[in-house]
Amino acid sequence: MADNTKLAEKLLLEGRCILVGEWRGAKPEEVPYVDKKDGQHKKFGKVTHVLEVGHGATFESLQVVEMAPKGVAVAQVPIPFAKGDRVLVDCRAIESDFSGRTVTAQGLVKI
């Protein structure tokens, strides 16, 4: 826990946006797209995690999207979290719309 506290402090001092939540589950998936440069049909992998954040009677569910590493099949992406684990998310972007809030993550770490 002390190492992760130091990690959180380091990220904050670097000006990074972080959040801490309770991990509820994940869904790996491949997303098809057409490359505009060569017109080829391609796919990229992503893992959509669901986190609960808040305290007391007030909490909210967030979708946290993490890109799969290049060259790794989406089915082979390890998900090292169990339901109820507390995780720290290094945020790249936060988006809010009518369907809820989505966070694009640089990475997730169990704390």
C-alpha positions as semicolon CSV with decimal commas, in nm:
position;residue;x (nm);y (nm);z (nm)
1;M;0,000;0,000;0,000
2;A;0,286;0,241;0,080
3;D;0,431;0,195;-0,272
4;N;0,096;0,280;-0,426
5;T;0,059;0,585;-0,200
6;K;0,396;0,702;-0,332
7;L;0,278;0,630;-0,687
8;A;-0,038;0,839;-0,631
9;E;0,168;1,124;-0,485
10;K;0,416;1,107;-0,777
11;L;0,136;1,120;-1,036
12;L;-0,031;1,415;-0,861
13;L;0,297;1,605;-0,839
14;E;0,343;1,549;-1,213
15;G;0,007;1,720;-1,266
16;R;-0,174;1,401;-1,363
17;C;-0,543;1,342;-1,295
18;I;-0,607;1,026;-1,094
19;L;-0,910;0,866;-0,937
20;V;-0,960;0,579;-0,696
21;G;-1,258;0,347;-0,718
22;E;-1,387;-0,001;-0,651
23;W;-1,342;-0,237;-0,944
24;R;-1,666;-0,414;-1,045
25;G;-1,580;-0,594;-1,371
26;A;-1,432;-0,569;-1,721
27;K;-1,516;-0,650;-2,081
28;P;-1,236;-0,698;-2,337
29;E;-1,337;-0,630;-2,697
30;E;-1,204;-0,573;-3,048
31;V;-1,322;-0,262;-3,230
32;P;-1,320;-0,269;-3,612
33;Y;-1,228;0,043;-3,810
34;V;-1,109;0,147;-4,156
35;D;-0,761;0,296;-4,176
36;K;-0,797;0,628;-4,360
37;K;-0,441;0,611;-4,501
38;D;-0,467;0,280;-4,683
39;G;-0,841;0,195;-4,671
40;Q;-0,774;-0,138;-4,500
41;H;-1,013;-0,286;-4,245
42;K;-0,834;-0,320;-3,911
43;K;-0,913;-0,382;-3,544
44;F;-0,782;-0,252;-3,216
45;G;-0,833;-0,398;-2,871
46;K;-0,964;-0,231;-2,560
47;V;-1,078;-0,332;-2,215
48;T;-1,374;-0,148;-2,062
49;H;-1,362;-0,162;-1,682
50;V;-1,653;-0,063;-1,457
51;L;-1,563;0,124;-1,137
52;E;-1,775;0,259;-0,855
53;V;-1,660;0,584;-0,698
54;G;-1,804;0,789;-0,414
55;H;-1,868;0,761;-0,042
56;G;-2,156;0,697;0,194
57;A;-2,489;0,679;0,016
58;T;-2,361;0,875;-0,284
59;F;-2,173;0,679;-0,547
60;E;-2,147;0,664;-0,922
61;S;-2,055;0,401;-1,176
62;L;-1,788;0,490;-1,433
63;Q;-1,666;0,319;-1,746
64;V;-1,287;0,320;-1,768
65;V;-1,147;0,237;-2,113
66;E;-0,792;0,101;-2,135
67;M;-0,629;0,022;-2,470
68;A;-0,493;-0,330;-2,512
69;P;-0,117;-0,350;-2,572
70;K;-0,022;-0,366;-2,941
71;G;0,045;-0,716;-3,065
72;V;-0,153;-0,882;-2,783
73;A;-0,480;-1,055;-2,864
74;V;-0,767;-0,904;-2,665
75;A;-0,856;-1,245;-2,524
76;Q;-0,500;-1,271;-2,386
77;V;-0,500;-0,935;-2,203
78;P;-0,458;-1,008;-1,832
79;I;-0,715;-0,858;-1,596
80;P;-0,548;-0,877;-1,252
81;F;-0,842;-0,742;-1,053
82;A;-1,121;-0,909;-0,857
83;K;-1,464;-0,764;-0,785
84;G;-1,431;-0,527;-0,490
85;D;-1,060;-0,445;-0,538
86;R;-0,969;-0,081;-0,492
87;V;-0,784;0,052;-0,798
88;L;-0,604;0,372;-0,889
89;V;-0,667;0,503;-1,242
90;D;-0,420;0,730;-1,424
91;C;-0,667;0,931;-1,637
92;R;-0,593;1,058;-1,988
93;A;-0,942;1,198;-2,050
94;I;-1,283;1,221;-1,882
95;E;-1,597;1,248;-2,093
96;S;-1,952;1,304;-1,972
97;D;-2,269;1,264;-2,177
98;F;-2,630;1,154;-2,140
99;S;-2,529;0,789;-2,094
100;G;-2,285;0,853;-1,809
101;R;-1,917;0,924;-1,758
102;T;-1,635;0,756;-1,946
103;V;-1,271;0,777;-1,842
104;T;-0,989;0,698;-2,086
105;A;-0,709;0,548;-1,879
106;Q;-0,335;0,549;-1,922
107;G;-0,329;0,258;-1,678
108;L;-0,491;0,095;-1,374
109;V;-0,313;-0,026;-1,058
110;K;-0,452;-0,225;-0,765
111;I;-0,405;-0,044;-0,435
